[in-house]
Amino acid sequence: MGIIQQLNEQLINQIAAGEVIERPASVVKELLENAIDADSTEIEIQLFDGGLKRIEIHDNGSGMPEKDLKICTLRHTTSKLLSSDDLFAIKTLGFRGEALASIASVSHLTVVSCDGVNKGNVYDAKEDKIVAKGRARGTTVVVRELFYNTPARKKYMRTETTELRRCTEVVQAYALAYPNIGFVLKHNAVTLLNVAPTEQYNRIVDILGKEVGRHMIPLEAESFDPSIQVTGYIGKPDVVRKDKRLQLFFVNKRLISNAAISVALKRGFEGMIHHDTYPVALLHIQVQPQKIDVNVHPTKSQVRFEDEQTLFKVVYHCTKETLRANQLMRDVDVAPMQKKLTEESVSVVQPALATYHVSDSSQEVLDKKEEYVTTESSKLPSLRVLGLVHNKFIIAETDTDMLLVDFHAAHERINYEKLKEKYSKEGVKIQQLVTPAVLEVDVALVAGFQKRKDLLGTLGFLVEEFGKNSLLIRSVPSIFGQQMKPDMVIELLEYAMENKKNPIDKIKDDMLARMACRMSYMAGDELTFPQMKTIINDLHELDIAYSCPHGRPIIVKFSDTELDKLFERRM
């Protein structure tokens, strides 16, 4: 007898389950996709003990007759493929016919179904027996004691809370992707989610809350490639997250994870958010089925694109253009301030007598009626400069709002855009220093200097080694003139060495941002009214006027209504 043997069906299914069914959330995902493919309009998910004890999925979809119910848990039985040609034009979420077979091999599985024409039936996979049972049109799948026969896998399940969270994330994702379907999620008989069919924006509010919802904007920029369409919603820069959990990508309505799409999305936000934060997004990407391969991952969570480079460019373009077209000024919620003022006792203290001097020139500025600043092409509303607070913030107003403008962040954005335009149009203009500057640095920096010497050169810095722990600066970009501090070179060189894995263009961009920072007014500088008005004028000329190159907000808005609430003029 040979040593190679054909495996039995049960063992084959358990091996397949190891790829498809990783945890309760995997079961929920597969069964939800089946319910959606069955054209359900209402789906209810019931979990017990985080899904480890029992999972139930009830839907009102097309259901199955007795003949189909008998074979639905066999491997590679599916209603979604008839020929090999269909494999390259898949329009459904499921197609392999592996899910129910895999689930049945590691749990006690029961399926109840009715097609609305024939009577309903219940199928017990363990007993391989069908019994008549009346029910309305649709299907119920019950999964009990998941991994009861694979103790090693069950041992590595997380806590009930963790498994519940992962199941909830799956349900939330599909509820966001399919607002036309009603979803109910219960855990141990307690309702966690109950959303009726609605429009896409309303579903975002239902799932993510009003606070996130009010900062979501529709992705309305047109794709430059008709074969790839991107729609959905992206969050304004002030609702970023520390992880990617609220980045949901659906390709032809299929939930996927894709690094290229995530990078393209973040690249679209470049200069508007901090580098270690991630935008919130719900993207629907429509691609011709023949242009993608969904049969590349056991859980179908990844797809292969025929032209991923073009997809990257389309997502980046649509994101960037949508942000350019929208007003991204940060609103202030006064409710927390109201609560604090209400809870804390406020006493009025009579100030000590003092003498205050107001110069004639200052009084003239206050008496003068400042004109509104605006331009025809500006994304900003017309603003009127009122003054300066703590030598940090410009106070301005519109017809309906009061604004605080961080003048350093504003000047930094203005200088950054000027630098980018100058470098892209004119290239680098170098100014030779009459007396080369010598910088003393540590040995490690000198050792790594040669690898980044050329990069500094592209920015206009001519730097040479000068002994064991010194660098000699012979030229700087002409835009700096003699005002540049020599240690700026050290800062740029250190950054270039620390981020050597980043693309060269990204490093250059970040270096320009650092250069812009050094060129800008700093907090504590006492600006004159003409200087403040110049900043506001220059902001009006920019496409991106709401955040500095590092992602900090430039403008914070207090609406007239919010100010009235703060002073209890209206409730």
C-alpha positions as CSV (number, residue, x, y, z in Angstrom):
1,M,0.0,0.0,0.0
2,G,1.4,3.4,-1.0
3,I,1.9,6.2,1.5
4,I,0.0,8.8,-0.5
5,Q,-3.7,8.6,0.1
6,Q,-6.8,10.7,-1.0
7,L,-8.2,12.6,2.0
8,N,-11.8,12.1,3.0
9,E,-14.4,14.8,2.5
10,Q,-14.7,15.8,6.2
11,L,-10.9,16.3,6.5
12,I,-10.8,18.3,3.2
13,N,-13.6,20.6,4.5
14,Q,-11.8,21.1,7.8
15,I,-8.6,22.0,5.9
16,A,-10.6,24.5,3.8
17,A,-12.2,25.9,6.9
18,G,-8.7,26.7,8.2
19,E,-8.4,29.2,5.3
20,V,-11.9,30.5,5.1
21,I,-13.2,30.4,8.8
22,E,-10.7,32.1,11.1
23,R,-13.1,33.2,13.9
24,P,-16.8,34.1,14.5
25,A,-16.4,37.2,12.4
26,S,-15.5,35.1,9.4
27,V,-18.7,33.2,9.7
28,V,-20.7,36.4,10.0
29,K,-19.0,37.8,6.9
30,E,-19.7,34.7,4.7
31,L,-23.3,34.4,5.8
32,L,-24.0,38.1,5.4
33,E,-22.6,37.9,1.8
34,N,-24.9,34.9,1.1
35,A,-27.9,36.9,2.4
36,I,-27.0,39.9,0.3
37,D,-26.5,37.8,-2.8
38,A,-30.0,36.4,-2.2
39,D,-31.5,39.9,-2.7
40,S,-32.5,40.3,1.0
41,T,-33.9,43.6,2.1
42,E,-33.9,42.8,5.9
43,I,-31.1,40.9,7.7
44,E,-30.9,40.1,11.4
45,I,-27.8,38.8,13.1
46,Q,-28.0,37.2,16.5
47,L,-24.8,36.4,18.4
48,F,-24.4,34.6,21.7
49,D,-21.1,34.8,23.7
50,G,-19.4,36.8,21.0
51,G,-20.4,34.3,18.4
52,L,-18.5,31.4,19.9
53,K,-21.6,29.7,21.3
54,R,-24.1,30.5,18.6
55,I,-24.5,32.6,15.5
56,E,-27.8,33.1,13.7
57,I,-28.4,35.0,10.4
58,H,-32.0,35.5,9.4
59,D,-32.9,37.1,6.0
60,N,-35.9,37.6,3.8
61,G,-34.1,36.8,0.5
62,S,-34.9,34.4,-2.3
63,G,-34.6,31.3,-0.1
64,M,-34.0,27.7,-1.4
65,P,-36.2,24.8,-2.4
66,E,-35.7,21.4,-0.8
67,K,-33.5,20.2,-3.7
68,D,-31.0,23.0,-3.2
69,L,-31.1,22.8,0.6
70,K,-29.9,19.1,0.4
71,I,-26.7,20.0,-1.4
72,C,-25.9,23.6,-0.2
73,T,-23.4,22.4,2.4
74,L,-21.4,20.3,-0.1
75,R,-18.1,21.7,-1.3
76,H,-18.1,23.7,-4.5
77,T,-21.9,23.8,-4.8
78,T,-22.9,27.2,-6.0
79,S,-25.7,29.0,-7.9
80,K,-23.3,31.8,-9.0
81,L,-21.0,30.0,-11.5
82,L,-21.8,27.9,-14.5
83,S,-18.6,28.0,-16.6
84,S,-15.0,29.1,-16.4
85,D,-15.9,32.3,-18.2
86,D,-18.1,33.3,-15.3
87,L,-15.1,33.2,-13.0
88,F,-13.7,36.2,-14.8
89,A,-16.9,38.2,-14.7
90,I,-18.1,37.8,-11.1
91,K,-20.9,40.1,-10.0
92,T,-21.8,38.4,-6.8
93,L,-20.1,38.4,-3.4
94,G,-19.8,34.6,-3.1
95,F,-18.9,32.2,-5.9
96,R,-16.7,29.4,-4.7
97,G,-19.4,27.3,-2.8
98,E,-17.0,26.7,0.1
99,A,-18.4,28.8,2.9
100,L,-21.3,26.5,4.2
101,A,-19.2,23.4,3.7
102,S,-16.3,24.9,5.7
103,I,-18.6,26.2,8.5
104,A,-20.4,22.8,8.7
105,S,-17.1,21.0,9.2
106,V,-16.2,23.0,12.3
107,S,-19.6,23.5,13.9
108,H,-23.1,22.2,14.3
109,L,-24.9,23.8,11.3
110,T,-28.6,24.1,10.7
111,V,-30.2,25.8,7.7
112,V,-33.9,26.7,7.5
113,S,-35.1,28.0,4.1
114,C,-38.2,28.7,2.0
115,D,-38.3,30.0,-1.6
116,G,-41.8,31.4,-1.2
117,V,-43.2,28.8,-3.7
118,N,-42.7,25.5,-1.9
119,K,-43.0,24.8,1.8
120,G,-40.1,25.5,4.0
121,N,-37.6,23.0,5.2
122,V,-34.9,22.6,7.9
123,Y,-31.6,20.9,7.1
124,D,-29.4,19.5,9.9
125,A,-25.9,19.2,8.4
126,K,-24.6,16.9,11.2
127,E,-27.5,14.4,10.8
128,D,-27.7,15.1,7.0
129,K,-31.5,15.2,7.3
130,I,-34.2,17.4,6.0
131,V,-37.5,18.0,7.9
132,A,-40.4,20.1,6.7
133,K,-40.9,23.4,8.6
134,G,-43.1,26.3,7.8
135,R,-41.6,29.8,7.5
136,A,-41.8,32.9,5.5
137,R,-39.7,33.4,2.3
138,G,-36.0,33.6,3.2
139,T,-33.3,31.7,5.0
140,T,-32.0,31.2,8.5
141,V,-28.6,29.8,9.2
142,V,-27.7,28.7,12.7
143,V,-24.1,27.9,13.7
144,R,-23.6,26.4,17.1
145,E,-20.4,25.6,19.0
146,L,-17.9,26.9,16.5
147,F,-14.6,25.0,16.5
148,Y,-16.0,22.3,18.9
149,N,-14.0,19.7,17.0
150,T,-10.8,21.7,16.6
151,P,-9.8,22.5,20.2
152,A,-6.4,23.9,19.1
153,R,-8.1,26.6,17.1
154,K,-10.8,27.3,19.7
155,K,-8.0,27.8,22.3
156,Y,-6.7,30.7,20.3
157,M,-9.9,32.6,20.1
158,R,-9.8,36.0,22.0
159,T,-12.2,37.1,24.7
160,E,-15.9,37.3,24.1
161,T,-15.6,41.1,24.0
162,T,-12.9,41.0,21.3
163,E,-14.7,38.5,19.2
164,L,-17.9,40.5,19.5
165,R,-16.1,43.7,18.4
166,R,-14.8,42.0,15.3
167,C,-18.2,40.6,14.4
168,T,-19.7,44.1,14.9
169,E,-17.1,45.7,12.7
170,V,-18.1,43.2,9.9
171,V,-21.8,44.0,10.3
172,Q,-21.2,47.8,10.4
173,A,-19.1,47.6,7.2
174,Y,-21.8,45.8,5.2
175,A,-24.5,48.0,6.7
176,L,-22.6,51.1,5.5
177,A,-22.0,49.5,2.0
178,Y,-25.7,48.5,1.6
179,P,-27.9,51.3,2.9
180,N,-30.8,49.9,0.9
181,I,-30.9,46.8,3.3
182,G,-32.1,46.9,6.9
183,F,-29.8,45.4,9.5
184,V,-30.4,44.3,13.1
185,L,-27.6,43.0,15.3
186,K,-28.2,41.4,18.7
187,H,-25.9,40.0,21.3
188,N,-27.2,37.8,24.0
189,A,-30.7,39.1,23.1
190,V,-29.6,42.7,23.5
191,T,-30.0,44.9,20.4
192,L,-26.8,46.6,19.4
193,L,-27.8,47.9,16.0
194,N,-31.1,48.4,14.3
195,V,-31.1,50.4,11.0
196,A,-33.8,50.6,8.5
197,P,-33.2,51.0,4.7
198,T,-32.2,54.5,3.9
199,E,-29.9,56.8,1.9
200,Q,-26.1,56.5,2.0
201,Y,-25.5,59.6,4.1
202,N,-28.2,58.8,6.6
203,R,-26.7,55.3,7.0
204,I,-23.3,56.9,7.8
205,V,-25.0,58.9,10.6
206,D,-26.8,55.8,11.8
207,I,-23.6,53.8,12.1
208,L,-20.8,56.3,12.8
209,G,-22.8,59.0,14.7
210,K,-23.9,62.5,14.1
211,E,-20.5,64.0,15.0
212,V,-18.6,62.0,12.4
213,G,-21.5,62.4,9.9
214,R,-21.5,66.2,9.9
215,H,-17.8,66.1,8.9
216,M,-18.3,63.7,6.0
217,I,-18.4,65.1,2.4
218,P,-19.5,63.3,-0.7
219,L,-16.7,62.3,-3.2
220,E,-18.0,64.1,-6.2
221,A,-14.9,64.6,-8.4
222,E,-15.1,62.9,-11.7
223,S,-12.7,60.1,-12.6
224,F,-10.4,60.8,-15.5
225,D,-10.7,57.1,-16.5
226,P,-14.2,56.0,-17.5
227,S,-13.4,52.4,-16.6
228,I,-13.0,53.2,-12.9
229,Q,-15.6,55.1,-11.0
230,V,-15.1,56.2,-7.4
231,T,-18.0,57.4,-5.2
232,G,-18.7,57.6,-1.5
233,Y,-17.8,59.9,1.4
234,I,-14.6,61.1,2.9
235,G,-14.1,62.8,6.3
236,K,-12.8,66.3,6.6
237,P,-9.3,66.6,8.0
238,D,-10.6,67.2,11.5
239,V,-12.1,63.7,11.9
240,V,-8.9,61.7,11.3
241,R,-8.1,58.5,13.3
242,K,-5.0,56.9,14.6
243,D,-5.7,53.7,12.7
244,K,-7.4,52.6,9.5
245,R,-10.5,51.0,11.0
246,L,-12.8,53.6,9.5
247,Q,-11.3,53.3,6.0
248,L,-13.8,51.0,4.2
249,F,-13.2,50.2,0.6
250,F,-15.8,48.3,-1.6
251,V,-14.9,47.2,-5.1
252,N,-18.1,46.3,-7.0
253,K,-19.8,46.2,-3.6
254,R,-17.2,43.7,-2.2
255,L,-15.5,44.7,1.1
256,I,-11.7,44.5,0.5
257,S,-8.4,45.6,2.1
258,N,-6.0,47.2,-0.3
259,A,-2.8,49.1,0.6
260,A,-2.6,51.0,-2.7
261,I,-6.1,52.5,-2.2
262,S,-5.3,53.4,1.4
263,V,-2.0,55.1,0.3
264,A,-3.7,57.0,-2.5
265,L,-6.4,58.2,-0.2
266,K,-3.9,59.5,2.3
267,R,-1.8,61.1,-0.4
268,G,-4.9,63.0,-1.4
269,F,-4.9,64.5,2.2
270,E,-1.2,65.3,2.1
271,G,-0.5,68.6,3.8
272,M,-3.9,68.6,5.5
273,I,-3.5,65.9,8.2
274,H,-0.7,64.9,10.5
275,H,1.6,62.1,9.0
276,D,0.6,59.6,11.7
277,T,-3.1,59.9,11.3
278,Y,-5.5,58.4,8.8
279,P,-8.6,59.8,7.0
280,V,-12.1,58.4,7.5
281,A,-13.5,57.2,4.2
282,L,-16.2,55.0,2.7
283,L,-15.3,54.4,-0.9
284,H,-17.3,52.6,-3.6
285,I,-15.1,51.7,-6.5
286,Q,-16.8,50.4,-9.6
287,V,-14.6,48.5,-12.1
288,Q,-15.6,46.2,-15.0
289,P,-15.7,42.6,-13.5
290,Q,-13.3,41.5,-16.3
291,K,-10.7,44.0,-15.1
292,I,-10.3,42.4,-11.6
293,D,-9.5,39.0,-10.2
294,V,-11.4,38.3,-7.0
295,N,-10.2,34.7,-6.8
296,V,-6.9,35.4,-5.2
297,H,-7.6,35.1,-1.5
298,P,-9.5,32.4,0.5
299,T,-11.7,34.9,2.3
300,K,-12.1,37.1,-0.8
301,S,-10.9,40.1,1.2
302,Q,-8.3,41.0,-1.5
303,V,-8.7,41.5,-5.2
304,R,-6.1,41.8,-8.0
305,F,-6.5,44.8,-10.4
306,E,-5.5,44.7,-14.0
307,D,-4.2,48.2,-13.7
308,E,-3.6,49.1,-10.1
309,Q,-1.5,52.1,-11.0
310,T,-4.4,53.8,-12.7
311,L,-6.7,53.0,-9.8
312,F,-4.2,54.7,-7.5
313,K,-4.2,57.8,-9.6
314,V,-8.0,57.9,-9.8
315,V,-8.5,57.6,-6.1
316,Y,-5.8,60.2,-5.4
317,H,-7.3,62.6,-8.0
318,C,-10.9,62.2,-6.8
319,T,-9.9,62.7,-3.1
320,K,-7.7,65.7,-3.9
321,E,-10.3,67.4,-6.1
322,T,-13.1,66.8,-3.6
323,L,-11.1,68.4,-0.8
324,R,-10.2,71.4,-3.0
325,A,-13.8,72.0,-3.8
326,N,-15.1,72.0,-0.3
327,Q,-15.0,74.4,2.6
328,L,-12.8,72.7,5.2
329,M,-12.9,75.4,8.0
330,R,-12.9,73.8,11.4
331,D,-16.1,74.4,13.4
332,V,-16.1,74.8,17.2
333,D,-18.6,72.9,19.3
334,V,-19.5,75.2,22.2
335,A,-21.5,72.6,24.1
336,P,-18.5,71.4,26.2
337,M,-17.6,75.0,27.0
338,Q,-21.3,75.7,28.0
339,K,-21.3,72.7,30.3
340,K,-18.0,73.7,31.9
341,L,-19.3,77.3,32.5
342,T,-22.5,75.9,33.9
343,E,-20.9,73.4,36.3
344,E,-18.2,75.8,37.6
345,S,-19.0,78.6,39.9
346,V,-17.9,81.9,38.4
347,S,-17.1,84.9,40.6
348,V,-16.6,88.5,39.5
349,V,-13.5,90.1,41.0
350,Q,-13.1,93.8,41.2
351,P,-9.8,94.5,39.6
352,A,-7.2,96.7,41.3
353,L,-7.0,100.3,40.0
354,A,-4.6,100.5,37.2
355,T,-3.5,102.9,34.5
356,Y,-4.0,101.8,30.9
357,H,-2.3,103.6,28.0
358,V,-3.6,103.4,24.5
359,S,-1.4,104.9,21.8
360,D,-3.0,107.2,19.2
361,S,-1.9,104.9,16.4
362,S,-3.6,102.0,18.0
363,Q,-6.8,104.0,18.6
364,E,-6.8,105.0,14.9
365,V,-6.6,101.3,13.9
366,L,-9.6,100.4,16.1
367,D,-11.6,103.4,14.8
368,K,-10.9,102.6,11.2
369,K,-13.5,100.4,9.4
370,E,-11.5,97.6,7.9
371,E,-12.5,96.4,4.5
372,Y,-13.5,92.8,3.8
373,V,-10.7,90.7,2.1
374,T,-11.8,88.5,-0.8
375,T,-11.0,87.3,-4.3
376,E,-13.2,86.0,-7.0
377,S,-11.6,82.5,-7.1
378,S,-11.2,82.1,-3.4
379,K,-12.4,79.1,-1.5
380,L,-12.5,81.2,1.7
381,P,-15.4,83.6,2.5
382,S,-14.9,87.3,2.6
383,L,-13.0,88.2,5.8
384,R,-12.4,91.4,7.8
385,V,-9.4,91.5,10.1
386,L,-10.2,92.8,13.6
387,G,-7.0,92.3,15.6
388,L,-4.5,90.0,17.2
389,V,-4.7,87.7,20.3
390,H,-1.7,86.8,22.4
391,N,0.5,87.4,19.3
392,K,-0.7,84.0,18.0
393,F,-4.1,84.3,16.5
394,I,-5.7,86.8,14.0
395,I,-9.3,87.6,14.9
396,A,-11.4,88.0,11.8
397,E,-15.1,88.0,10.9
398,T,-17.5,87.2,8.1
399,D,-21.1,88.2,7.8
400,T,-22.1,85.3,10.0
401,D,-19.0,83.9,11.8
402,M,-16.1,84.9,14.0
403,L,-12.8,83.3,13.0
404,L,-9.5,82.7,14.7
405,V,-6.6,82.3,12.3
406,D,-3.3,80.8,13.5
407,F,-1.0,83.2,11.7
408,H,2.1,80.9,11.9
409,A,0.1,78.0,10.4
410,A,-1.3,80.3,7.8
411,H,2.1,81.8,6.9
412,E,3.6,78.3,6.8
413,R,1.0,77.1,4.3
414,I,1.5,80.3,2.2
415,N,5.3,79.9,2.1
416,Y,5.0,76.1,1.4
417,E,2.8,76.7,-1.6
418,K,5.2,79.4,-2.9
419,L,8.2,77.1,-2.4
420,K,6.5,74.2,-4.3
421,E,5.5,76.5,-7.2
422,K,8.9,78.1,-7.4
423,Y,10.7,74.8,-7.4
424,S,8.4,73.2,-9.9
425,K,8.4,76.2,-12.3
426,E,11.9,77.6,-12.0
427,G,13.9,74.7,-10.5
428,V,16.5,75.3,-7.8
429,K,18.3,78.6,-7.8
430,I,21.5,78.5,-5.7
431,Q,23.1,81.3,-3.8
432,Q,26.7,80.9,-3.0
433,L,27.6,82.0,0.5
434,V,30.4,84.6,0.6
435,T,31.8,82.9,3.7
436,P,31.0,79.1,3.8
437,A,29.4,78.1,7.1
438,V,31.0,75.3,9.1
439,L,28.7,73.1,11.2
440,E,29.9,70.8,13.9
441,V,27.8,67.6,13.9
442,D,28.1,64.2,15.4
443,V,30.1,61.4,13.7
444,A,27.0,59.4,12.9
445,L,25.5,62.2,10.9
446,V,28.7,62.7,8.9
447,A,28.8,58.9,8.2
448,G,25.3,59.0,6.8
449,F,25.8,62.3,5.0
450,Q,27.1,60.8,1.7
451,K,23.9,58.9,1.0
452,R,21.8,62.0,1.3
453,K,24.2,64.5,-0.2
454,D,22.5,64.4,-3.7
455,L,19.1,64.9,-2.1
456,L,20.2,68.1,-0.4
457,G,21.7,69.2,-3.7
458,T,18.3,69.0,-5.4
459,L,17.0,71.4,-2.8
460,G,19.8,73.9,-3.4
461,F,22.2,73.0,-0.6
462,L,25.8,72.4,-1.5
463,V,27.3,70.7,1.5
464,E,30.7,68.9,1.9
465,E,32.4,67.0,4.6
466,F,34.9,69.1,6.5
467,G,36.8,66.9,8.9
468,K,35.6,64.0,11.1
469,N,32.6,65.8,12.7
470,S,32.0,68.9,10.6
471,L,30.1,69.9,7.4
472,L,30.8,72.8,5.2
473,I,27.9,74.7,3.6
474,R,28.8,76.4,0.4
475,S,25.4,77.4,-1.0
476,V,21.8,77.6,0.0
477,P,18.5,78.0,-2.0
478,S,18.3,81.6,-3.1
479,I,14.9,82.0,-1.6
480,F,16.5,82.0,1.9
481,G,19.1,84.6,1.2
482,Q,21.4,85.2,4.1
483,Q,18.6,84.8,6.6
484,M,18.9,81.0,6.7
485,K,20.3,79.6,9.9
486,P,23.0,77.0,9.3
487,D,21.4,74.4,11.6
488,M,18.5,74.2,9.2
489,V,20.8,72.0,7.1
490,I,21.3,69.7,10.1
491,E,17.5,69.4,10.6
492,L,16.9,68.6,6.9
493,L,19.8,66.1,6.8
494,E,18.6,64.3,10.0
495,Y,15.1,64.1,8.6
496,A,16.4,62.7,5.3
497,M,18.4,60.0,7.1
498,E,15.6,59.0,9.5
499,N,13.1,58.7,6.7
500,K,15.3,57.0,4.1
501,K,12.6,54.4,3.3
502,N,10.2,57.0,2.1
503,P,10.1,57.9,-1.6
504,I,12.4,60.7,-2.7
505,D,9.4,63.0,-3.7
506,K,7.8,62.5,-0.3
507,I,11.1,63.4,1.5
508,K,11.5,66.5,-0.8
509,D,7.9,67.6,0.0
510,D,8.4,67.2,3.8
511,M,11.7,69.1,3.5
512,L,9.9,72.0,1.8
513,A,7.4,72.0,4.6
514,R,10.2,72.3,7.1
515,M,11.8,75.0,5.1
516,A,8.5,76.9,4.9
517,C,8.1,76.6,8.7
518,R,11.5,78.3,9.3
519,M,10.6,81.1,6.9
520,S,7.3,81.9,8.6
521,Y,6.2,84.3,11.3
522,M,6.4,82.6,14.7
523,A,4.0,82.7,17.7
524,G,5.1,85.7,19.7
525,D,5.8,87.9,16.7
526,E,3.8,91.1,17.0
527,L,2.2,91.6,13.6
528,T,1.0,94.9,12.2
529,F,-2.5,95.2,10.6
530,P,-0.9,95.4,7.1
531,Q,1.0,92.1,7.8
532,M,-2.2,90.4,9.0
533,K,-4.1,91.6,6.0
534,T,-1.4,90.3,3.7
535,I,-1.7,86.9,5.3
536,I,-5.4,86.8,4.8
537,N,-5.0,88.1,1.2
538,D,-2.5,85.4,0.5
539,L,-4.7,82.7,2.0
540,H,-7.5,83.7,-0.4
541,E,-5.2,82.8,-3.3
542,L,-4.6,79.2,-2.2
543,D,-6.5,76.0,-3.1
544,I,-5.7,74.6,0.4
545,A,-6.2,77.3,3.0
546,Y,-7.5,75.3,6.0
547,S,-4.4,73.4,7.3
548,C,-0.7,73.9,7.5
549,P,1.6,71.5,5.6
550,H,1.9,69.3,8.8
551,G,-1.9,69.0,9.1
552,R,-2.7,71.5,11.9
553,P,-5.8,73.6,11.3
554,I,-5.3,77.2,10.2
555,I,-8.8,78.6,10.8
556,V,-11.3,77.8,13.6
557,K,-14.8,79.1,13.1
558,F,-17.3,80.2,15.7
559,S,-20.7,80.7,14.1
560,D,-23.0,83.5,15.3
561,T,-25.5,80.8,16.5
562,E,-22.8,79.0,18.6
563,L,-21.6,82.3,20.1
564,D,-25.2,83.1,21.1
565,K,-25.5,79.7,22.7
566,L,-22.3,80.2,24.6
567,F,-23.7,83.5,26.1
568,E,-27.1,81.9,26.6
569,R,-28.7,84.4,24.2
570,R,-30.4,81.4,22.7
571,M,-30.8,77.8,23.9
